[in-house]
Structures are given as structure tokens and as C-alpha cells.
Amino acid sequence: MSTSPLLTIQGLQAGYGDVQVLWGIDLAVAEGEIACVVGSNGAGKTTLLRSISGMVKATAGTVQFAGQDLTAASCEAVLRAGIAQVPEGRRLFRGLSVRDNLLLGAYLREDGRAAVQRDLEHVYEQFPILHQRQQQDATTLSGGEQQMCAIGRALMSRPKLLMIDELSLGLAPRAVEKLSESLVAINKTGLTILLVEQDVFTAFELARSGVVIETGRVGFSGATQDLAVDQRVREAYMGI
């Protein structure tokens, strides 16, 4: 695994209109690792991902990815650069089949139908239930299966960085366990993953490094094995 940063965020500030949400966020994600951003509801985690994706424009600071400055990039440019996001709540397209939802993830690709089909088969290998239900309306799947579909849709863009907003939200523990196993397998193929998660236990179990965001600022950062034994983190976020 390379230790060089694939994603580097420095002094990032962002918000919505006159409401500032992020106050000088610093974050580095090494190529090939699973990293996490944790914090309570409303801390600014989703705004951070939206800022990286180009959905929310930064008012200060920089976003550097794979040698490119993406600070002011459009959503399309960010996707073309190799960053794909799985949004909170999955956001699958109602009325479209599982297969069609997956294929929508490849809408910017220009490498031909055969390559897209190969990647679709890879997604089906990773998530066999999606192959079994490929003609079913994606929004009628169970919560865990919908999350698989949302992850698969993001993978269809062939990203270098996969960002997942609230992997475990609203899911049963067994579904979270299966998804976690899938993410480990996906990461082993070399794909870098940034996991935003309110469930600190899940995040720390999966990720090698992480940051804890508190009211739009980085409260703690470092290796997850160190954060997991930090008494301040344990008391505030793990109930220990």
C-alpha cells in the first residue's frame, strides 16, 4: 500500500449561504487505504463530502486529488477525476431496475459497452443478490440491498476514491456486517475508500486512519487504533 496522499484537504471552509458549516478542515487520505470521518449528527460530515464532490463550493482552503486541484471543480469534473460518492440514504432511482440504476453509474464513461458490461459483471460478483434481482425496481429492495446497489452504482464509474456517506444508517447489524466485509474486499483490489459514519465502532473497525469532526472542526485525528483508546473519544462517541 502506498502512503502518499491521494486526497489532501487543507483549511477547508464551506457552508450554505450565510451559514458556515466547516471551519478549516484538514484531512489526508493515503492511496489504497480505508479512512473515516466520524462525528455526531450535524457535525458537518455530509457537508465535507459534498464539498469534495463539488456540490458545495468551498469558501476557503483547498481540495487536492491525485495531483489535481479540485477546489472549484464541478460535480462532473470531480467524477471524471475519479471520485464517486454513495450519498446518505442511497438515493436510488425509483421506477428503474437494479441493472439500470447500476448502469447509470457509468454514464460518463467513454471506454465502450464491453468494458461497462465487464464491470457490471464484477459488481454482480461482489453482490450476487443484485444479479438475482437485476430486473427488480431498485427502491423495493431491502435497506442493505439498496446500499449494495448504491455502492455498485458508484463502482461503475471506475473511481480511484469511493466516498460513502453513512454506510450503516437505518440498517440491521447483520446487513452492516455484510457490507463491511464487501468494503474490505473492494479495498483489497486497490480502491481507496473514505467512509463517513456516525457509528464510530463500525468506522474504527474498518478504517486505518480517521478524523473526528466536532461542530465543523477537526477535534481529533490519527490512526483509528489510537483514536479507539483515546478516553476523550471513548467517552464522547463510544459511550465507554
C-alpha positions in Angstrom: 0.0 0.0 0.0 1.3 3.5 -0.9 1.5 6.0 1.9 1.4 9.0 -0.5 -1.8 11.1 -0.1 -4.4 10.5 -2.8 -6.7 13.2 -1.3 -5.4 16.2 0.6 -7.7 18.8 2.1 -6.3 21.9 3.8 -8.1 24.6 5.6 -11.4 23.8 4.0 -14.3 26.2 4.8 -17.8 25.8 3.4 -21.4 26.2 4.2 -24.8 27.1 2.8 -25.4 30.8 2.1 -24.6 32.8 5.2 -24.4 29.7 7.4 -20.8 28.4 7.7 -20.6 24.7 8.5 -16.9 23.8 8.0 -14.2 25.8 9.7 -10.7 24.9 8.5 -10.9 21.2 7.9 -7.6 19.3 7.3 -7.7 15.8 6.0 -5.3 13.4 4.2 -6.3 10.1 2.7 -3.5 7.8 1.6 -3.8 5.9 -1.6 -5.1 2.4 -1.1 -6.4 2.8 2.5 -9.8 3.0 4.2 -10.1 6.2 6.1 -13.0 7.5 8.1 -14.7 10.7 9.2 -16.8 10.4 12.3 -18.8 12.7 14.4 -22.3 13.3 15.8 -25.3 14.2 13.7 -24.9 17.8 12.4 -21.2 18.0 12.9 -20.5 18.7 9.2 -19.6 15.3 7.8 -22.0 15.3 4.9 -21.1 18.9 4.0 -17.4 17.8 3.9 -18.3 15.1 1.3 -20.4 17.5 -0.7 -17.5 20.0 -0.7 -15.2 17.3 -2.1 -17.8 16.2 -4.7 -18.3 19.8 -5.9 -21.9 20.0 -4.7 -21.0 22.6 -2.1 -18.4 25.2 -3.1 -15.5 25.9 -0.7 -15.2 29.5 0.6 -11.6 28.9 1.6 -9.0 26.2 1.6 -8.0 23.6 -1.0 -9.0 20.1 -2.2 -6.2 18.3 -4.0 -6.8 14.9 -5.5 -4.2 12.7 -7.5 -2.2 15.8 -8.3 -5.2 17.9 -9.4 -6.7 20.9 -7.7 -10.4 20.2 -7.4 -11.3 23.0 -5.0 -13.6 24.8 -7.5 -14.4 21.8 -9.8 -17.9 20.9 -10.9 -19.5 17.6 -9.9 -18.9 16.2 -13.4 -15.2 17.2 -13.2 -14.8 15.6 -9.8 -16.4 12.4 -11.1 -14.2 12.4 -14.2 -11.2 12.8 -11.9 -12.1 9.6 -10.2 -14.1 10.4 -7.1 -17.5 8.7 -6.7 -19.9 9.3 -3.8 -22.5 7.0 -2.3 -25.0 9.5 -0.8 -26.7 9.3 2.5 -30.0 7.4 2.1 -28.7 5.7 -1.1 -30.8 7.9 -3.5 -31.7 5.1 -5.9 -33.9 6.0 -8.9 -37.5 4.9 -8.3 -39.1 3.0 -11.2 -35.7 1.9 -12.6 -34.4 -1.7 -12.3 -31.4 -2.6 -10.3 -29.5 -3.1 -13.5 -30.5 0.3 -14.9 -29.5 2.0 -11.6 -26.1 0.4 -11.8 -25.6 1.4 -15.4 -26.4 5.0 -14.6 -23.1 5.0 -12.6 -21.3 4.6 -15.9 -22.9 7.5 -17.7 -19.7 9.5 -18.1 -17.6 6.6 -19.3 -16.2 6.6 -22.9 -14.4 3.2 -22.9 -17.2 1.3 -24.7 -20.1 -1.0 -23.9 -18.0 -4.1 -23.5 -15.9 -2.6 -20.7 -19.0 -1.4 -18.9 -20.6 -4.8 -19.2 -17.4 -6.4 -17.7 -17.6 -4.0 -14.7 -21.3 -4.8 -14.3 -20.4 -8.5 -14.0 -17.8 -7.6 -11.4 -20.4 -5.8 -9.4 -22.7 -8.8 -9.6 -19.8 -11.0 -8.5 -19.3 -8.7 -5.5 -23.0 -8.5 -4.7 -24.7 -11.7 -6.1 -28.1 -10.7 -4.8 -28.1 -7.7 -7.2 -27.7 -10.2 -10.1 -30.6 -12.2 -8.8 -32.8 -9.1 -8.6 -31.4 -7.1 -11.6 -34.8 -6.6 -13.1 -36.5 -5.6 -9.8 -37.3 -1.9 -9.0 -34.2 -0.9 -7.0 -36.2 1.0 -4.5 -38.1 -2.1 -3.5 -35.0 -3.9 -2.2 -34.2 -4.2 1.5 -32.2 -1.4 3.0 -29.0 -3.4 2.9 -29.6 -4.5 -0.7 -30.2 -0.9 -1.6 -26.9 0.1 -0.1 -25.2 -2.6 -2.1 -26.9 -1.2 -5.3 -25.8 2.4 -4.4 -22.2 1.2 -3.8 -22.3 -0.8 -7.1 -23.6 2.2 -9.0 -20.6 4.2 -7.7 -18.2 1.4 -8.6 -19.5 1.5 -12.2 -17.8 4.9 -12.7 -14.4 3.1 -12.1 -13.4 5.5 -9.3 -10.0 5.9 -7.7 -11.7 7.1 -4.5 -15.0 5.8 -3.2 -16.8 8.0 -0.6 -19.6 6.5 1.4 -21.9 8.7 3.4 -23.4 6.8 6.4 -22.9 3.2 5.4 -24.8 1.8 8.4 -27.7 4.3 8.6 -31.0 2.5 9.3 -29.6 -0.9 8.6 -29.7 -4.1 10.8 -26.4 -5.2 12.3 -26.2 -8.2 10.0 -26.6 -6.0 6.9 -23.8 -3.7 8.2 -21.6 -6.7 8.8 -22.1 -8.0 5.2 -21.5 -4.5 3.7 -18.3 -4.1 5.8 -17.0 -7.4 4.5 -17.7 -6.3 1.0 -15.9 -3.0 1.5 -12.8 -4.8 2.8 -12.8 -7.0 -0.3 -13.3 -4.0 -2.6 -10.4 -2.2 -0.8 -8.2 -5.2 -1.3 -8.5 -4.6 -5.1 -6.6 -1.3 -4.5 -9.6 1.1 -4.3 -9.2 3.9 -1.7 -12.3 4.4 0.5 -13.4 7.4 2.6 -16.1 6.4 5.0 -18.3 9.0 6.7 -20.1 7.3 9.6 -22.0 8.2 12.7 -21.4 4.7 14.1 -17.9 5.1 15.5 -17.5 1.4 16.2 -18.2 0.4 12.6 -15.9 3.2 11.2 -12.9 2.3 13.5 -13.2 -1.4 12.8 -13.0 -0.8 9.0 -10.6 2.2 8.7 -6.9 2.6 9.3 -7.0 6.3 9.9 -9.6 8.8 10.8 -10.7 12.2 11.9 -13.4 13.2 14.4 -15.4 16.3 13.4 -16.9 18.4 16.1 -19.1 21.4 15.0 -17.3 21.8 11.7 -13.8 21.5 13.1 -11.4 18.5 13.4 -11.4 17.6 17.1 -9.2 14.5 16.8 -7.2 12.8 14.1 -4.8 9.9 13.7 -4.7 6.1 13.4 -8.1 4.6 14.4 -6.3 2.2 16.8 -5.1 5.2 18.7 -8.5 7.1 18.5 -10.3 4.0 19.7 -8.3 4.1 23.0 -8.4 7.9 23.5 -10.5 8.3 26.6 -12.0 11.6 25.3 -13.2 9.9 22.1 -14.4 6.9 24.0 -16.5 9.0 26.4 -17.9 11.3 23.8 -18.6 8.9 20.9 -18.4 5.3 22.2 -20.2 5.5 25.5 -17.3 4.0 27.3 
